[in-house]
Each structure stands twice: as structure tokens, then as C-alpha cells.
Amino acid sequence: MRGTRIVSVLAGLAGLAASGAAHAIAWYFQTPVSGIARDIDQLHQVIMWLIIVIFVGVFGFMFWACYAHRKSKGHRAEQFHENTTVEILWTVIPALILVIIAWPVTKTVIAQKDTAAPELTIKVTGYQWKWGYDYLRGEGEGISFVSMLATPREQIEGGARKGENYLLEVDNEMVVPVGKKIRVIVTAADVIHAWWVPAFGAKQDAIPGFLRDTWFRVDRPGTYRGQCTELCGKEHGFMPIVVRAVPAEDYTKWVGERKQAMAAVAEDPSKTWKVDELVARGEKVYAANCVACHQASGRGAPPAFPPLAGSKVVNGPEPGQIDVVLNGRPNTAMQAFGKQLSDTDIAAVITFTRKSWGNKASEVQPAEVKARRK
């Protein structure tokens, strides 16, 4: 839109000195790809121009009054204390402006909350620090997966060159069909998070114990990125959101492939694994879920993140550690992984910790984990 480009340029001018002209456009909103996002963008433009007009008018009048009535010209100040007409005007005019602004804003806010008659419903759960997606209704019902940051730790720690989508890339994208009304039910398993995709005009806080919802309808295919926008802990800046919108036929194909993949990886929890197999798998699970807090060395970052090397829990009875990993620890940073990881993955990561950093405890089998689930 023409207005979008104009406001983009004006917004960018403020940062030219610090950032350079090449980055001016980045100061504005993402390109809207839904009706709600376009409404928000248009409201922003209208109100921004209104503010500019008021600013220029008020300060222009002030500076003119100071200049035209300066003492050097011999102007003598008027002596008056009240002016009913002026007081009415500066009360009524702002009130009218607020009413004019409130009408379209209220319509947009109401539209944002109209989650009726969705064609697809997806439950989004915020974890420290990843997102869980469960397709509850519509085509794709039954699909579940966890989406985690895919940026390599080498890039984060400065050991490698940063990629194009640094900190905005995930291992499992949320996939939705273009042109369909998508209802998103948002909650959290530990602390407050917020699911936000700017290009959709969709943002909803994820609060433990509450189910809140929003919706969007994507106009055109593409990959759209967002982030958690509530300060949720140590890795808050490392839980991006990536949504891939595809044509209906491609979505149907993705659903079929995803269900086949889920069936293929379904494992028998009664299977007995070799210790070295559990350790190898557990190392990968640990790197994806635990290393941010407990560190690759297993020494943690006390007191918030206790060490696993030499830990009494890790070297103690198996049921105790299984319960901690499954259910977490209340009022601590240790979250529950029971709904995030399979029995095999939990058994593997526990075994890895019990066989690493000088620990010499017994392994844990998936059947033991299944037996401890509540």
C-alpha cells in the first residue's frame, strides 16, 4: 500500500543516523497477510497521520504565538484568566477525536476475538523454551509435535557465522492451509508465554491453567515468523514461531506425510534397549532439551540450575529421577517433560545423565518410565 511505504520511510528516517538507509524499511510492520493484520496496519497509519497533524498544528501555533508576540516587538501580555469558549473547544475537540479513533479500533478488536466457525483448530502450548502443537479439529486432527529452535549453538555462541534466519528457525514448522479460518487455542505448561505472528495480526498470551484463543486466515502462501513476547526465563529469546502457509492440496499432502511419519516413529515402550543405544539417543535428547540449563559439562548454573554431575538424584534410585523428569519440580525452573517426550526419550536422557560426567548409576528402560506416569 502507498501509505505503508510512506509511513515506512518516515519511520525509518529516525534511525538513519544509527542504522543506515539500507535498514530503514525494517523499522515498520511486517507485510500483512491477513484481513486483521491489514486492519491493524491501516489503523496505525490513520492514527499516525492524525497525531502528526495535531503535533504540527499545536506546536506550530505555539511557536508562532511566541514569535509574533515577543517582547522585542513591544508586545504587552494580555491580562485574562478565563475563556469559556476556549475551554469548551479544548474539551470537545479531543473527545470527538477519541470517539472517531475508538469506532474503527473497537470493530477491529471485536473482529480479533471472533473465533466462531473455524475450519481448523490448533492448540498451542508454551514450554520453557519451545512450542507444542496439537491439531484438534479439521483436516490434520490427531497430529502433534514440538517445535524447537533450530539455530545451531555454534552460531549462538559466536563460533560460526549467523544464518539468514538466525534465532527465527525451528525444527518443526506449524503448517496451515491458505484461505482457511484457523483458530488457535493458547496455553502454557509452566510460566507465561505469548504466541505472536506479526504478519497475521495474531497475538495471544499463553497462561498456565487458562485456555485463550485467537484466529487468523492467511491470504497467500509463504513462511511467516514470530517470537514469544513475554519474558519467560533464561531462553526467552530462543523460542521462535514459524508458520508455513500452503495451498489446500499441499496441506492435505503434508497431513498424510505427517501421520505416516508419526506412525513410523511410534515405539514399543516394552522394548529393552542396550545401554549404549540409550546413551547415544539420550545425548541427542539432552542437547535439544537440557543443555541450555544444565550445560554440556553437566555442571549447571547453580542455584537456579543445579549440576547433574555428582547429583544425588541422578546417582540415586531410578524412580526418583524418573518422577522429576516426568513431573518437574514446583516453584523451580525444572519443567515437566512428561507431555513433551516419549517414554523412550525420557529413559534415554535419564540413562545418558546417569552414565556421564563421572556418574555411574544404572540405566533406565522405557517400561520403567511408562510405569511411573500418573
Secondary structure, DSSP 4 states (H G I P E B T S, - for coil): -HHHHHHHHHHHHTTHHHH-GGGGGGGSPPPP-SHHHHHHHHHHHHHHHHHHHHHHHHHHHHHHHHHHT-GGGT---------HHHHHHHHHHHHHHHHHHHHHHHHHHHHHT---S-SEEEEEEEETTEEEEEEEESTTTT-EEEE-B-S-HHHHTTSS---TTTTS-BSS-EEEETTS-EEEEEEESSS-EEEEEGGGTEEEEE-BT--EEEEE---S-EEEEEE--S--STTGGG-EEEEEEE-HHHHHHHHHHHHHHHHHH---TTPPPPHHHHHHHHHHHHHHHTHHHH-TTS--BTTTB---TT-TTTTS-HHHHHHHHHH--TTSS----TTTS-HHHHHHHHHHHHTSTT--PPP--HHHHHHH--
